[in-house]
Amino acid sequence: MNKMIISKRRLIHGIAGMLLTAAVLFFKLNLVYVILIGIFMGLIFGKVFCRWICPMGFIMELMMTGSSDQKHLQLYNYHKLGCPIAWISGLFNKFSIFKVRKDRGKCTNCGICDKNCYISSLNSSYSLHKDGRKNPSIHYSCSKCLACVEKCPAKSLKYSI
């Protein structure tokens, strides 16, 4: 995925969230269809709904802006407990077609990816650059914010098939 698109993720998230809200409120889009679309997206892209489309996810991100406090990161994950899309698409992270992938030849092991990944910051058994650790993009809680891909100075990370 293009770094320009990733760098505009919050803007895309805000617009998509407003459009989804309008579709539900004004055009009477049934929430069952929203859930089905979110689940289908989870099969292909993993848990992207929370950080790219969900109106509540957008509000939570606005509330957390500028904070790297672990409590805020945990709060972000906590609000997803009541969301069936988050549950199901989180389970699909392991099986989704798109994943964050590392080009070992380009990786300089600088660790910037892990510093920008909220999964790696909460659980030391996950890392994108350390060998022998699990890929955080397949963790249940990874919402594909793709900050790891955006911040990688060596361009060794890609969100792809």
C-alpha positions as CSV (number, residue, x, y, z in Angstrom):
1,M,0.0,0.0,0.0
2,N,1.3,3.4,-0.9
3,K,2.9,5.4,1.9
4,M,1.0,8.5,0.7
5,I,-2.4,6.7,1.3
6,I,-1.2,5.5,4.7
7,S,-0.1,9.0,5.7
8,K,-3.6,10.2,4.9
9,R,-5.2,7.3,7.0
10,R,-6.9,9.6,9.5
11,L,-8.4,11.8,6.9
12,I,-9.6,8.7,5.0
13,H,-10.9,7.3,8.3
14,G,-12.8,10.5,9.1
15,I,-14.4,10.7,5.7
16,A,-15.3,7.0,5.6
17,G,-16.7,7.2,9.1
18,M,-18.9,10.1,8.2
19,L,-20.1,8.4,5.0
20,L,-20.9,5.2,6.9
21,T,-22.8,7.2,9.6
22,A,-24.8,9.0,6.9
23,A,-25.6,5.7,5.1
24,V,-26.9,4.3,8.4
25,L,-28.8,7.3,9.6
26,F,-30.1,9.0,6.4
27,F,-30.3,6.1,3.9
28,K,-31.3,3.5,6.5
29,L,-28.5,1.1,5.7
30,N,-29.2,-1.9,7.9
31,L,-26.4,-2.6,10.5
32,V,-26.4,-6.2,9.5
33,Y,-25.1,-5.2,6.1
34,V,-22.4,-3.1,7.8
35,I,-21.4,-6.1,9.9
36,L,-21.3,-8.4,6.9
37,I,-19.2,-5.8,4.9
38,G,-16.8,-5.5,7.9
39,I,-16.5,-9.3,8.1
40,F,-15.9,-9.7,4.4
41,M,-13.2,-7.0,4.5
42,G,-11.6,-8.8,7.5
43,L,-11.2,-12.0,5.3
44,I,-9.3,-10.0,2.7
45,F,-7.5,-7.2,4.6
46,G,-7.6,-8.3,8.2
47,K,-8.9,-5.9,10.9
48,V,-9.0,-2.7,8.8
49,F,-12.5,-1.7,9.7
50,C,-11.6,-0.2,13.1
51,R,-8.8,2.1,11.8
52,W,-10.0,2.9,8.3
53,I,-13.8,3.0,8.4
54,C,-15.4,2.8,11.9
55,P,-16.9,6.1,13.1
56,M,-16.4,5.1,16.8
57,G,-12.8,4.2,16.0
58,F,-12.3,7.6,14.5
59,I,-13.7,9.3,17.7
60,M,-11.5,7.2,19.9
61,E,-8.4,8.1,17.8
62,L,-9.3,11.8,18.1
63,M,-9.6,11.4,21.9
64,M,-6.1,9.7,22.0
65,T,-4.4,12.2,19.6
66,G,-1.0,13.2,20.9
67,S,-0.8,10.6,23.6
68,S,1.5,7.6,23.6
69,D,0.4,6.6,27.1
70,Q,-0.2,2.8,27.4
71,K,-3.5,3.4,29.2
72,H,-4.8,5.2,26.1
73,L,-3.7,2.4,23.8
74,Q,-5.4,-0.1,26.1
75,L,-8.6,2.1,26.1
76,Y,-8.6,2.1,22.3
77,N,-8.6,-1.8,22.4
78,Y,-11.2,-1.8,25.2
79,H,-13.9,0.0,23.2
80,K,-13.7,-2.7,20.6
81,L,-15.0,-5.3,23.1
82,G,-18.6,-4.7,22.2
83,C,-18.0,-4.7,18.4
84,P,-18.8,-7.9,16.5
85,I,-16.8,-6.6,13.5
86,A,-13.7,-6.1,15.7
87,W,-14.1,-9.6,17.1
88,I,-14.5,-11.5,13.9
89,S,-12.0,-9.5,11.8
90,G,-9.5,-9.7,14.6
91,L,-9.7,-13.5,14.3
92,F,-9.2,-13.2,10.6
93,N,-5.9,-11.3,11.0
94,K,-4.0,-14.6,10.9
95,F,-5.8,-15.8,7.8
96,S,-6.3,-12.6,5.8
97,I,-4.8,-12.3,2.3
98,F,-3.1,-9.0,3.1
99,K,-0.5,-8.8,5.8
100,V,2.4,-6.6,6.8
101,R,5.4,-8.3,5.3
102,K,9.1,-7.6,5.7
103,D,11.8,-7.6,3.1
104,R,14.7,-9.0,5.1
105,G,17.2,-7.7,2.5
106,K,16.1,-4.1,3.1
107,C,15.6,-4.2,6.9
108,T,18.3,-2.4,8.9
109,N,16.9,-3.6,12.3
110,C,16.6,0.0,13.4
111,G,13.5,-0.9,15.4
112,I,11.4,2.2,14.3
113,C,8.6,-0.2,13.2
114,D,8.2,-1.6,16.7
115,K,8.3,1.8,18.3
116,N,5.3,2.8,16.1
117,C,3.4,-0.4,16.6
118,Y,1.0,-0.5,19.5
119,I,1.0,-4.3,19.5
120,S,4.8,-4.5,19.9
121,S,4.7,-1.8,22.6
122,L,2.2,-3.8,24.6
123,N,3.6,-7.3,24.1
124,S,7.4,-8.0,23.8
125,S,6.8,-11.4,22.1
126,Y,5.8,-9.5,18.9
127,S,8.2,-7.7,16.6
128,L,8.5,-6.8,13.0
129,H,12.3,-6.7,12.9
130,K,13.5,-9.1,15.6
131,D,13.9,-12.7,14.5
132,G,12.1,-15.3,16.4
133,R,9.2,-13.0,17.4
134,K,5.6,-13.1,16.1
135,N,4.5,-10.7,13.4
136,P,2.2,-8.2,15.2
137,S,0.1,-7.7,12.1
138,I,-1.4,-11.2,12.7
139,H,-2.3,-10.4,16.4
140,Y,-6.0,-10.2,17.2
141,S,-5.7,-6.6,18.2
142,C,-3.9,-5.3,15.2
143,S,-6.2,-2.8,13.4
144,K,-3.9,-2.2,10.5
145,C,-3.1,1.4,11.3
146,L,0.1,0.7,9.3
147,A,2.2,3.2,11.2
148,C,5.0,0.6,11.1
149,V,4.9,0.6,7.2
150,E,4.7,4.4,7.1
151,K,7.6,5.0,9.4
152,C,10.0,2.4,8.1
153,P,13.0,4.4,6.8
154,A,14.3,1.5,4.8
155,K,11.0,0.8,3.1
156,S,11.4,-2.9,4.1
157,L,7.8,-3.2,5.2
158,K,4.8,-3.5,2.9
159,Y,1.1,-4.2,3.4
160,S,0.5,-6.7,0.6
161,I,-0.5,-10.2,-0.5
